[in-house]
Amino acid sequence: MDAVVFVLGAVLIALVCTQLGLVTLSSIREMLHGRERRRLALEALREHIETARISRARREQEALHWNGYRKFVVQRKVCEADNVCSFYLAPHDGKRLPLFKPGQYLTFRLKIPGRDKPVIRCYSLSDAPRSEYYRITIKRVGPPPQQPDSPPGLVSNYFHDHVHEGDILDVQAPNGHFVLDPADRRPVALIAGGVGITPLLCMVNSIAARETVRPMWLFYGVRNGKEHAMKEHLRELAGRHEHIRVVNFYSHPTDQDVAGSDYDHGECIRVELLRQYLKSTNYQFFVCGPPGMMQAVTTQLRDWGVPKEDILTEAFGPATVSKVFASPPPATPGAGTPAGPATKVKVTFSKSGKVCCWDAKAENLLDFALSNGVQIDCGCRAGNCGTCVVALKSGKVNYLTEHGAAVEEGACLTCVTAPQEDIVLDA
């Protein structure tokens, strides 16, 4: 009898313990589920707050944006290298500035003595986005080496010789599509030739200013140490940030330039040398510099197997890289093919009363018009400032490269277009 009672008691205790265990397990599970619900709710709240913050910041930036030209004061003028100067520009009205995308440019309207009309030029921003000032860096342009008797660069020399601290300039808001996406985490390879460092320097400074680590290589080519702009600044950045690395190329080093200290390679930039550092094509490439250098580098990158969409370029002056690198835009069905040497296409200039047969050697409609005595105002010659825009009264054109200026329907940027068929321009 005692044994039966003992067994029943043990069974009862076991049942009670099991029940308590189930209740405890259920409580623990509920507690864990409650924690997960609270975590998810907190995460959703944080995302909502971040979305609201981004939306508010976007509205604030849109409110700071301006149309047309705005007055800026030259706060500082700093020599960076031989014939290279930086200009620090603060808004004359003292209000905050909208931030910009690293790689964008400013458009200037300049009243140069001896010129009947204002001259328009675009210059890349060369520092990380700030709300107090903008910075541009300009190299003085001399006569072409093959034409020493030709006049030097009009606007670059005007900035160097006639623009001083305290002067006021007319400036449009930042613009351009050659930009680094700050939210992108992919490794970046920046390839700069000469003063082409300016938009890429803006990208370097922007990456350095962010808390997130984004691997970045800067390959910088100049003739020698005298032309090496921002040398100490870039060396300091590379020393302070492990994810930022700089490799310098001197095509014509002088006796004062020290290999291994001032420069890493005594030759022009070649992708074959870049491959020693990058090891793979898993990078987003940004290329900016003289046309010849850009043509060579972009071709070599494509030969290496870098996808076209991962190579971004910014041309100085006429966008010559497009001829080697970019495929021509597809023709509209039924509209014929892009005009070429064997295609007889008529270009009619309605105001001037001239009808000319398109010559592909002209490279773009602006050069073609000027060569035929038709005057069209121009500025940057890279499709960014919008000065050369002309109404397209009939026909279709092809864009030879991407452009920064907005164009209304029924108009075209003559500096970066060629006729696709017979066209009539309001010029």
The 8 nearest C-alpha neighbors of each residue, nearest first, counted from 0:
[[1, 3, 2, 4, 5, 6, 7, 8],
 [0, 2, 4, 3, 5, 6, 7, 8],
 [3, 1, 5, 0, 4, 6, 7, 8],
 [2, 4, 6, 0, 5, 1, 7, 8],
 [3, 5, 7, 1, 2, 6, 8, 0],
 [6, 4, 2, 8, 3, 7, 1, 9],
 [5, 7, 9, 3, 8, 4, 10, 2],
 [8, 6, 10, 4, 9, 5, 11, 3],
 [7, 9, 11, 5, 6, 10, 4, 12],
 [10, 8, 6, 12, 11, 7, 13, 5],
 [9, 11, 13, 7, 8, 12, 6, 14],
 [12, 10, 8, 14, 13, 9, 7, 15],
 [11, 13, 15, 9, 14, 10, 16, 8],
 [14, 12, 10, 16, 11, 15, 17, 9],
 [15, 13, 17, 11, 16, 12, 18, 10],
 [14, 16, 12, 18, 13, 17, 19, 11],
 [17, 15, 19, 13, 18, 14, 20, 12],
 [16, 18, 20, 14, 19, 15, 13, 21],
 [19, 17, 15, 21, 20, 16, 14, 22],
 [18, 20, 16, 22, 17, 21, 23, 15],
 [21, 19, 17, 23, 18, 22, 24, 16],
 [20, 22, 24, 18, 23, 19, 25, 17],
 [21, 23, 19, 25, 20, 24, 18, 26],
 [24, 22, 20, 26, 25, 21, 19, 27],
 [25, 23, 21, 27, 26, 22, 20, 28],
 [24, 26, 28, 22, 23, 27, 21, 29],
 [27, 25, 23, 29, 24, 28, 30, 22],
 [26, 28, 30, 24, 29, 25, 23, 31],
 [29, 27, 25, 31, 30, 26, 24, 32],
 [30, 28, 32, 26, 27, 31, 33, 25],
 [29, 31, 33, 27, 28, 32, 26, 34],
 [32, 30, 34, 28, 33, 29, 27, 35],
 [31, 33, 29, 35, 34, 30, 28, 36],
 [32, 34, 30, 36, 31, 35, 29, 37],
 [33, 35, 31, 37, 32, 36, 38, 30],
 [36, 34, 38, 32, 37, 33, 39, 31],
 [37, 35, 33, 39, 38, 34, 40, 32],
 [36, 38, 40, 34, 35, 39, 41, 33],
 [39, 37, 35, 41, 36, 40, 34, 42],
 [40, 38, 42, 36, 41, 37, 43, 35],
 [39, 41, 37, 43, 42, 38, 36, 44],
 [42, 40, 44, 38, 39, 43, 37, 45],
 [41, 43, 39, 45, 44, 40, 38, 46],
 [42, 44, 40, 46, 41, 45, 39, 47],
 [45, 43, 41, 47, 42, 46, 48, 40],
 [44, 46, 48, 42, 47, 43, 49, 41],
 [47, 45, 49, 43, 48, 44, 50, 42],
 [46, 48, 44, 50, 45, 49, 43, 51],
 [47, 49, 45, 51, 46, 50, 52, 44],
 [50, 48, 52, 46, 51, 47, 45, 53],
 [51, 49, 47, 53, 52, 48, 46, 54],
 [50, 52, 54, 48, 49, 53, 55, 47],
 [53, 51, 49, 55, 50, 54, 56, 48],
 [54, 52, 56, 50, 55, 51, 57, 49],
 [55, 53, 51, 57, 52, 56, 50, 58],
 [54, 56, 52, 58, 57, 53, 51, 59],
 [55, 57, 59, 53, 58, 54, 52, 60],
 [58, 56, 54, 60, 55, 59, 53, 61],
 [57, 59, 61, 55, 60, 56, 62, 54],
 [60, 58, 56, 62, 57, 61, 55, 63],
 [61, 59, 57, 63, 97, 62, 58, 56],
 [62, 60, 58, 64, 63, 59, 57, 97],
 [61, 63, 59, 60, 64, 58, 65, 97],
 [64, 62, 60, 97, 61, 96, 59, 65],
 [65, 63, 61, 62, 97, 60, 172, 66],
 [66, 64, 172, 63, 67, 69, 171, 68],
 [67, 65, 68, 64, 172, 171, 69, 170],
 [66, 68, 171, 65, 69, 172, 170, 169],
 [67, 69, 171, 170, 169, 66, 70, 172],
 [68, 70, 170, 169, 171, 71, 67, 65],
 [69, 71, 169, 91, 168, 90, 167, 170],
 [72, 70, 90, 91, 168, 89, 167, 88],
 [71, 73, 167, 89, 88, 91, 166, 165],
 [72, 74, 88, 164, 165, 166, 75, 87],
 [75, 73, 87, 164, 88, 72, 165, 89],
 [74, 76, 87, 164, 73, 86, 77, 88],
 [75, 77, 86, 85, 164, 87, 84, 163],
 [78, 76, 85, 84, 79, 75, 86, 87],
 [77, 79, 84, 80, 83, 85, 76, 82],
 [78, 80, 228, 84, 83, 229, 77, 85],
 [81, 79, 83, 228, 226, 78, 225, 82],
 [80, 82, 83, 226, 225, 79, 78, 227],
 [81, 83, 139, 138, 80, 84, 78, 226],
 [84, 82, 138, 80, 79, 81, 137, 78],
 [85, 83, 78, 79, 137, 77, 136, 138],
 [84, 86, 136, 77, 135, 76, 137, 78],
 [85, 87, 76, 135, 134, 75, 88, 136],
 [88, 86, 134, 75, 74, 73, 133, 76],
 [87, 89, 73, 133, 132, 72, 74, 71],
 [88, 90, 132, 72, 71, 91, 74, 131],
 [91, 89, 71, 93, 92, 72, 70, 94],
 [90, 92, 71, 93, 70, 72, 89, 167],
 [91, 93, 90, 94, 70, 71, 89, 95],
 [94, 92, 90, 91, 95, 89, 131, 96],
 [95, 93, 92, 96, 90, 91, 131, 63],
 [96, 94, 130, 131, 93, 97, 63, 90],
 [95, 97, 130, 131, 63, 98, 94, 132],
 [98, 96, 63, 60, 64, 130, 99, 95],
 [97, 99, 128, 129, 130, 96, 60, 100],
 [100, 98, 128, 173, 101, 97, 103, 174],
 [99, 101, 103, 178, 102, 179, 98, 180],
 [102, 100, 202, 178, 179, 201, 103, 99],
 [101, 103, 198, 178, 177, 100, 201, 202],
 [104, 102, 175, 174, 101, 100, 123, 173],
 [105, 103, 123, 124, 122, 173, 174, 175],
 [104, 106, 173, 122, 121, 171, 123, 172],
 [105, 107, 121, 171, 170, 120, 384, 122],
 [108, 106, 170, 120, 119, 169, 121, 109],
 [109, 107, 119, 169, 118, 117, 170, 120],
 [108, 110, 118, 117, 111, 107, 119, 169],
 [111, 109, 117, 118, 112, 108, 116, 114],
 [110, 112, 114, 109, 113, 117, 118, 157],
 [113, 111, 114, 110, 115, 117, 109, 157],
 [112, 114, 111, 115, 110, 116, 117, 118],
 [113, 115, 112, 116, 111, 117, 110, 118],
 [116, 114, 113, 117, 112, 111, 110, 118],
 [115, 117, 114, 118, 110, 111, 109, 113],
 [118, 116, 110, 109, 108, 119, 111, 115],
 [117, 119, 109, 108, 116, 110, 120, 378],
 [120, 118, 378, 108, 107, 109, 117, 106],
 [119, 121, 379, 378, 107, 106, 118, 122],
 [120, 122, 106, 105, 379, 107, 104, 384],
 [123, 121, 104, 105, 135, 106, 124, 120],
 [124, 122, 104, 198, 103, 135, 197, 125],
 [123, 125, 135, 104, 134, 198, 126, 103],
 [124, 126, 201, 197, 135, 198, 200, 134],
 [127, 125, 201, 134, 124, 204, 128, 200],
 [126, 128, 205, 201, 204, 129, 101, 202],
 [129, 127, 98, 99, 126, 130, 205, 101],
 [130, 128, 131, 132, 98, 127, 133, 96],
 [129, 131, 96, 95, 132, 97, 98, 128],
 [132, 130, 129, 95, 96, 89, 133, 90],
 [131, 133, 89, 88, 130, 129, 87, 134],
 [134, 132, 88, 87, 89, 129, 135, 124],
 [135, 133, 87, 86, 124, 125, 126, 88],
 [134, 136, 124, 125, 86, 85, 123, 122],
 [137, 135, 85, 84, 125, 86, 197, 134],
 [138, 136, 84, 83, 85, 139, 155, 135],
 [139, 137, 83, 82, 140, 194, 84, 155],
 [138, 140, 155, 82, 156, 83, 141, 137],
 [141, 139, 152, 151, 155, 138, 156, 142],
 [140, 142, 151, 152, 143, 139, 150, 156],
 [141, 143, 151, 149, 147, 150, 144, 146],
 [142, 144, 146, 145, 147, 141, 149, 151],
 [145, 143, 146, 147, 142, 141, 148, 149],
 [144, 146, 143, 147, 142, 148, 149, 141],
 [147, 145, 143, 144, 148, 149, 142, 150],
 [148, 146, 142, 149, 144, 143, 145, 150],
 [149, 147, 146, 150, 142, 143, 151, 145],
 [148, 150, 142, 147, 146, 151, 143, 141],
 [149, 151, 142, 148, 152, 141, 153, 147],
 [152, 150, 141, 142, 140, 153, 149, 156],
 [153, 151, 140, 155, 141, 154, 156, 150],
 [154, 152, 156, 155, 151, 157, 150, 140],
 [153, 155, 157, 156, 152, 158, 120, 118],
 [154, 156, 139, 158, 157, 152, 153, 140],
 [157, 155, 159, 158, 154, 139, 153, 160],
 [156, 158, 154, 161, 160, 155, 159, 153],
 [157, 159, 162, 155, 156, 161, 160, 154],
 [160, 158, 156, 157, 161, 162, 155, 139],
 [159, 161, 157, 158, 156, 162, 163, 155],
 [160, 162, 157, 158, 159, 163, 156, 166],
 [163, 161, 158, 160, 159, 166, 157, 164],
 [164, 162, 166, 165, 161, 76, 73, 158],
 [165, 163, 73, 74, 75, 166, 76, 162],
 [164, 166, 73, 72, 74, 163, 167, 75],
 [167, 165, 73, 164, 163, 72, 162, 168],
 [166, 168, 72, 71, 70, 73, 165, 169],
 [167, 169, 71, 70, 170, 72, 166, 109],
 [170, 168, 70, 69, 108, 68, 107, 71],
 [171, 169, 107, 68, 69, 106, 168, 70],
 [170, 172, 68, 106, 67, 105, 69, 107],
 [171, 173, 65, 105, 174, 170, 64, 66],
 [174, 172, 105, 104, 103, 99, 171, 175],
 [173, 175, 103, 104, 172, 403, 105, 176],
 [174, 176, 403, 103, 177, 104, 383, 173],
 [175, 177, 178, 403, 103, 174, 402, 102],
 [178, 176, 102, 175, 313, 103, 311, 312],
 [177, 179, 102, 176, 101, 100, 103, 180],
 [178, 180, 101, 181, 102, 202, 100, 177],
 [179, 181, 182, 183, 178, 100, 101, 184],
 [182, 180, 183, 179, 206, 184, 205, 100],
 [183, 181, 180, 184, 179, 185, 211, 213],
 [184, 182, 180, 181, 185, 179, 213, 186],
 [183, 185, 213, 182, 186, 181, 212, 214],
 [184, 186, 183, 187, 282, 283, 213, 214],
 [187, 185, 214, 282, 215, 213, 283, 184],
 [186, 188, 215, 283, 282, 284, 214, 216],
 [187, 189, 216, 284, 215, 217, 283, 282],
 [188, 190, 217, 285, 284, 216, 218, 286],
 [191, 189, 286, 218, 217, 285, 219, 287],
 [192, 190, 219, 196, 287, 195, 288, 286],
 [191, 193, 288, 220, 195, 219, 221, 287],
 [194, 192, 221, 195, 220, 288, 196, 191],
 [193, 195, 196, 197, 138, 192, 288, 137],
 [196, 194, 288, 287, 192, 193, 191, 197],
 [195, 197, 191, 194, 199, 200, 198, 193],
 [196, 198, 125, 200, 195, 199, 194, 123],
 [199, 197, 102, 201, 200, 125, 123, 124],
 [200, 198, 202, 196, 201, 197, 203, 189],
 [201, 199, 203, 197, 202, 198, 125, 196],
 [200, 202, 126, 125, 198, 127, 199, 204],
 [203, 201, 199, 205, 101, 200, 204, 206],
 [204, 202, 200, 206, 205, 201, 207, 199],
 [205, 203, 207, 127, 201, 202, 206, 208],
 [204, 206, 127, 202, 208, 207, 203, 201],
 [207, 205, 203, 209, 208, 204, 202, 213],
 [206, 208, 204, 205, 209, 203, 240, 236],
 [209, 207, 205, 206, 204, 210, 127, 203],
 [210, 208, 206, 211, 207, 205, 212, 181],
 [209, 211, 212, 208, 207, 206, 213, 205],
 [212, 210, 209, 213, 206, 184, 207, 208],
 [211, 213, 210, 214, 242, 209, 206, 184],
 [212, 214, 184, 186, 215, 211, 242, 185],
 [215, 213, 242, 186, 243, 187, 212, 216],
 [216, 214, 187, 243, 186, 188, 242, 213],
 [215, 217, 188, 244, 245, 189, 243, 187],
 [216, 218, 189, 245, 188, 190, 219, 246],
 [219, 217, 190, 246, 247, 189, 245, 191],
 [220, 218, 191, 247, 248, 192, 190, 217],
 [219, 221, 248, 192, 249, 247, 193, 191],
 [222, 220, 193, 249, 223, 192, 226, 227],
 [221, 223, 250, 251, 249, 252, 226, 220],
 [224, 222, 252, 249, 225, 251, 221, 226],
 [223, 225, 227, 226, 256, 252, 261, 222],
 [224, 226, 223, 227, 81, 80, 222, 228],
 [225, 227, 224, 80, 81, 223, 228, 221],
 [226, 228, 224, 225, 230, 80, 221, 223],
 [229, 227, 80, 79, 230, 226, 83, 194],
 [230, 228, 232, 231, 233, 79, 227, 80],
 [231, 229, 228, 233, 232, 227, 234, 261],
 [232, 230, 234, 233, 229, 235, 228, 236],
 [231, 233, 235, 229, 234, 230, 236, 237],
 [232, 234, 236, 235, 230, 231, 229, 237],
 [235, 233, 231, 237, 232, 236, 238, 230],
 [234, 236, 238, 232, 233, 237, 231, 239],
 [237, 235, 233, 239, 238, 234, 240, 232],
 [238, 236, 243, 234, 244, 240, 235, 239],
 [239, 237, 235, 236, 240, 234, 241, 243],
 [238, 240, 236, 237, 235, 241, 243, 234],
 [241, 239, 237, 242, 243, 238, 236, 207],
 [240, 242, 243, 239, 237, 238, 244, 214],
 [241, 243, 214, 240, 215, 244, 213, 212],
 [244, 242, 215, 237, 240, 241, 216, 214],
 [243, 245, 216, 237, 217, 215, 242, 246],
 [244, 246, 217, 216, 218, 237, 247, 243],
 [245, 247, 218, 263, 217, 219, 248, 244],
 [248, 246, 262, 219, 263, 220, 218, 245],
 [247, 249, 220, 264, 262, 265, 266, 219],
 [250, 248, 265, 222, 223, 221, 252, 266],
 [249, 251, 266, 222, 267, 265, 252, 248],
 [252, 250, 222, 249, 223, 253, 265, 266],
 [253, 251, 223, 249, 256, 250, 265, 222],
 [254, 252, 255, 256, 223, 251, 224, 257],
 [253, 255, 256, 252, 257, 223, 251, 258],
 [254, 256, 253, 257, 252, 224, 223, 261],
 [257, 255, 253, 254, 252, 261, 224, 258],
 [258, 256, 261, 260, 259, 255, 262, 254],
 [259, 257, 262, 260, 261, 263, 256, 264],
 [260, 258, 263, 262, 261, 257, 264, 247],
 [259, 261, 258, 257, 262, 263, 256, 247],
 [262, 260, 257, 258, 256, 259, 224, 263],
 [263, 261, 247, 258, 259, 260, 248, 264],
 [262, 264, 259, 247, 248, 258, 246, 265],
 [265, 263, 248, 266, 262, 249, 247, 258],
 [266, 264, 249, 250, 248, 252, 263, 251],
 [265, 267, 250, 249, 264, 248, 268, 251],
 [266, 268, 250, 248, 269, 220, 249, 265],
 [267, 269, 220, 248, 266, 270, 272, 218],
 [270, 268, 271, 272, 267, 273, 296, 299],
 [269, 271, 273, 272, 299, 274, 296, 300],
 [270, 272, 269, 274, 273, 275, 299, 268],
 [273, 271, 270, 274, 275, 269, 268, 276],
 [272, 274, 270, 275, 271, 276, 277, 269],
 [273, 275, 277, 276, 272, 278, 271, 270],
 [276, 274, 273, 272, 277, 278, 271, 270],
 [277, 275, 274, 273, 278, 272, 216, 279],
 [276, 278, 274, 279, 275, 273, 280, 216],
 [279, 277, 274, 276, 275, 280, 273, 281],
 [280, 278, 277, 281, 274, 282, 276, 305],
 [281, 279, 282, 305, 304, 278, 277, 303],
 [282, 280, 279, 283, 186, 305, 185, 277],
 [283, 281, 186, 187, 280, 284, 188, 185],
 [282, 284, 187, 309, 188, 186, 310, 285],
 [285, 283, 310, 188, 309, 189, 282, 187],
 [286, 284, 311, 189, 312, 310, 190, 188],
 [287, 285, 190, 312, 191, 189, 311, 284],
 [288, 286, 195, 313, 191, 312, 192, 314],
 [287, 289, 195, 192, 191, 293, 193, 290],
 [288, 290, 292, 291, 293, 192, 315, 287],
 [291, 289, 293, 292, 294, 319, 320, 288],
 [292, 290, 294, 293, 289, 295, 320, 288],
 [291, 293, 295, 289, 290, 294, 296, 288],
 [294, 292, 290, 296, 295, 291, 297, 288],
 [293, 295, 291, 297, 320, 292, 296, 290],
 [294, 296, 292, 298, 293, 297, 299, 291],
 [297, 295, 299, 293, 298, 294, 300, 292],
 [296, 298, 300, 299, 294, 295, 293, 301],
 [297, 299, 301, 295, 296, 300, 294, 302],
 [298, 300, 302, 296, 301, 297, 270, 303],
 [301, 299, 303, 297, 302, 298, 305, 296],
 [300, 302, 304, 305, 298, 303, 299, 297],
 [301, 303, 299, 304, 300, 298, 305, 297],
 [304, 302, 300, 301, 305, 299, 280, 270],
 [303, 305, 301, 302, 306, 300, 280, 299],
 [304, 306, 301, 300, 280, 303, 307, 309],
 [307, 305, 309, 308, 304, 301, 310, 300],
 [306, 308, 309, 310, 305, 301, 311, 325],
 [309, 307, 306, 310, 311, 305, 283, 284],
 [308, 310, 283, 307, 306, 284, 311, 305],
 [311, 309, 284, 307, 308, 285, 283, 312],
 [312, 310, 285, 284, 286, 309, 177, 313],
 [313, 311, 286, 287, 285, 314, 310, 177],
 [312, 314, 287, 177, 286, 315, 311, 288],
 [315, 313, 318, 316, 287, 312, 290, 288],
 [316, 314, 317, 289, 313, 288, 318, 381],
 [315, 317, 380, 381, 379, 314, 318, 319],
 [318, 316, 380, 381, 319, 315, 314, 414],
 [317, 319, 314, 381, 320, 316, 321, 400],
 [318, 320, 321, 317, 322, 290, 314, 323],
 [321, 319, 322, 294, 318, 323, 324, 290],
 [320, 322, 325, 324, 319, 323, 400, 399],
 [323, 321, 320, 324, 319, 325, 326, 399],
 [324, 322, 321, 320, 325, 294, 298, 319],
 [323, 325, 321, 320, 322, 297, 326, 298],
 [324, 326, 321, 323, 322, 327, 400, 320],
 [325, 327, 328, 324, 321, 322, 323, 399],
 [328, 326, 325, 329, 399, 397, 398, 337],
 [329, 327, 397, 326, 330, 398, 399, 337],
 [330, 328, 327, 331, 336, 337, 397, 326],
 [331, 329, 336, 332, 328, 337, 335, 334],
 [330, 332, 334, 333, 329, 335, 336, 395],
 [333, 331, 334, 330, 335, 329, 336, 419],
 [332, 334, 335, 331, 330, 336, 420, 419],
 [333, 335, 331, 332, 330, 336, 420, 419],
 [334, 336, 333, 330, 420, 337, 419, 332],
 [335, 337, 330, 419, 338, 334, 420, 329],
 [338, 336, 419, 339, 330, 418, 335, 397],
 [337, 339, 419, 342, 418, 336, 344, 420],
 [340, 338, 342, 341, 359, 337, 358, 343],
 [339, 341, 342, 359, 358, 338, 343, 360],
 [342, 340, 339, 343, 338, 344, 359, 358],
 [343, 341, 339, 338, 340, 344, 337, 357],
 [344, 342, 341, 356, 345, 357, 338, 340],
 [343, 345, 421, 357, 356, 420, 342, 338],
 [344, 346, 356, 421, 355, 357, 347, 422],
 [347, 345, 422, 355, 354, 421, 423, 356],
 [346, 348, 354, 423, 349, 353, 424, 422],
 [349, 347, 424, 426, 353, 351, 352, 350],
 [348, 350, 352, 425, 351, 347, 426, 424],
 [351, 349, 426, 352, 348, 425, 353, 424],
 [350, 352, 353, 348, 349, 426, 373, 425],
 [351, 353, 349, 350, 348, 354, 347, 426],
 [354, 352, 348, 351, 347, 355, 349, 350],
 [353, 355, 347, 346, 348, 345, 352, 356],
 [356, 354, 346, 345, 357, 347, 353, 371],
 [355, 357, 345, 344, 346, 358, 343, 354],
 [358, 356, 344, 345, 355, 346, 359, 343],
 [357, 359, 360, 361, 356, 340, 367, 339],
 [360, 358, 361, 362, 339, 340, 357, 338],
 [361, 359, 362, 358, 340, 363, 367, 357],
 [360, 362, 367, 359, 366, 363, 358, 364],
 [363, 361, 360, 359, 366, 364, 417, 367],
 [364, 362, 417, 416, 365, 361, 366, 414],
 [363, 365, 367, 413, 417, 366, 416, 368],
 [364, 366, 413, 414, 368, 367, 363, 369],
 [367, 365, 369, 368, 364, 361, 363, 370],
 [366, 368, 364, 361, 370, 365, 369, 363],
 [369, 367, 373, 365, 371, 366, 370, 364],
 [368, 370, 372, 373, 366, 371, 367, 374],
 [369, 371, 367, 368, 372, 366, 373, 361],
 [372, 370, 368, 369, 373, 367, 355, 353],
 [371, 373, 369, 370, 374, 368, 367, 351],
 [374, 372, 368, 369, 371, 375, 351, 426],
 [373, 375, 369, 372, 376, 368, 426, 365],
 [376, 374, 387, 377, 373, 365, 426, 369],
 [377, 375, 387, 386, 374, 378, 388, 365],
 [378, 376, 387, 386, 375, 380, 379, 119],
 [377, 379, 119, 120, 380, 386, 384, 118],
 [378, 380, 120, 381, 121, 316, 384, 383],
 [381, 379, 317, 316, 414, 378, 382, 377],
 [380, 382, 317, 379, 316, 318, 383, 415],
 [383, 381, 402, 415, 380, 403, 404, 384],
 [382, 384, 403, 404, 381, 402, 385, 379],
 [383, 385, 386, 404, 379, 382, 106, 378],
 [386, 384, 404, 387, 388, 383, 382, 412],
 [385, 387, 377, 384, 388, 378, 376, 119],
 [388, 386, 377, 376, 385, 412, 413, 375],
 [387, 389, 412, 411, 385, 386, 413, 410],
 [390, 388, 410, 411, 425, 391, 387, 412],
 [389, 391, 410, 425, 409, 392, 424, 411],
 [392, 390, 410, 424, 409, 393, 423, 389],
 [391, 393, 423, 424, 390, 425, 409, 394],
 [394, 392, 423, 422, 391, 395, 424, 421],
 [393, 395, 422, 421, 420, 423, 396, 392],
 [394, 396, 419, 420, 418, 422, 393, 397],
 [397, 395, 418, 419, 417, 416, 398, 394],
 [398, 396, 417, 416, 419, 418, 399, 328],
 [399, 397, 416, 400, 415, 396, 417, 328],
 [398, 400, 415, 416, 321, 397, 327, 401],
 [401, 399, 398, 321, 402, 415, 318, 325],
 [402, 400, 403, 399, 398, 382, 176, 415],
 [403, 401, 382, 383, 404, 400, 381, 176],
 [402, 404, 383, 175, 176, 382, 405, 174],
 [405, 403, 383, 385, 384, 402, 382, 406],
 [404, 406, 403, 407, 385, 402, 383, 384],
 [407, 405, 404, 410, 411, 408, 412, 388],
 [408, 406, 410, 409, 405, 411, 390, 388],
 [407, 409, 410, 406, 411, 391, 390, 405],
 [408, 410, 391, 390, 407, 392, 411, 393],
 [411, 409, 390, 391, 389, 408, 407, 406],
 [412, 410, 388, 389, 413, 391, 390, 406],
 [413, 411, 388, 414, 387, 415, 382, 416],
 [412, 414, 365, 364, 416, 415, 387, 411],
 [415, 413, 365, 380, 412, 363, 416, 364],
 [416, 414, 399, 413, 398, 382, 363, 412],
 [415, 417, 398, 413, 363, 397, 399, 364],
 [418, 416, 363, 397, 364, 396, 419, 398],
 [419, 417, 396, 420, 338, 397, 395, 422],
 [418, 420, 337, 396, 338, 395, 397, 336],
 [421, 419, 418, 344, 395, 394, 422, 338],
 [420, 422, 345, 344, 394, 346, 418, 419],
 [423, 421, 394, 346, 393, 420, 347, 395],
 [422, 424, 347, 393, 392, 346, 348, 391],
 [425, 423, 391, 348, 426, 392, 390, 347],
 [424, 426, 390, 349, 350, 348, 389, 391],
 [425, 350, 348, 424, 349, 351, 389, 375]]
